[in-house]
């Protein structure tokens, strides 16, 4: 069976968002703390704390969001299940009218609706009336784990650079490698999703650079004041 990109867009969105946020937020935090003239140990401690708190925040936020979507889907399915029991004939006509709107003639639409409802009435209405399919159904646990895991991977990249980079070249190496990581991530995400690679790369890199520059400026200002 032919596989399409839409079946993986849920977990792909969560994974890309998590990795992108991991790189941007952690590198920005590290640059901001370093710009405030903190010691190398303090910079690392802030980065590790940012990784842990960010991963937990991503997981919790993604779980709550996707669970809300799942709750809505389940409520719609339950309502549809009740309507199928109480007014099956109207539901049959409703499904047939959907097929007519998609191009089938009324007679054929009625036959298709009848056969599909005999096979799986709730599944037919879920798919064609509500737009809920198995491949696109909300999966909160999967989304939360994908977000937390990808955030951790993304955040680990600038942290590793910070550990290995000499103190005098930390800002330049950290910002340069983080932007390179973001460019690769943006291009890969665009390619997997079937979008324009160059556009995806430029979009992610631009906003990452903006976030890092802004945080560095704030850190330098606070360091000068202190």
Secondary structure as GFF3:
##gff-version 3
##sequence-region A 1 226
A	DSSP	three_ten_helix	5	8	.	.	.	ID=ss1
A	DSSP	alpha_helix	9	35	.	.	.	ID=ss2
A	DSSP	alpha_helix	40	86	.	.	.	ID=ss3
A	DSSP	alpha_helix	88	101	.	.	.	ID=ss4
A	DSSP	alpha_helix	106	128	.	.	.	ID=ss5
A	DSSP	alpha_helix	140	164	.	.	.	ID=ss6
A	DSSP	three_ten_helix	167	169	.	.	.	ID=ss7
A	DSSP	alpha_helix	170	193	.	.	.	ID=ss8
A	DSSP	alpha_helix	197	225	.	.	.	ID=ss9
###
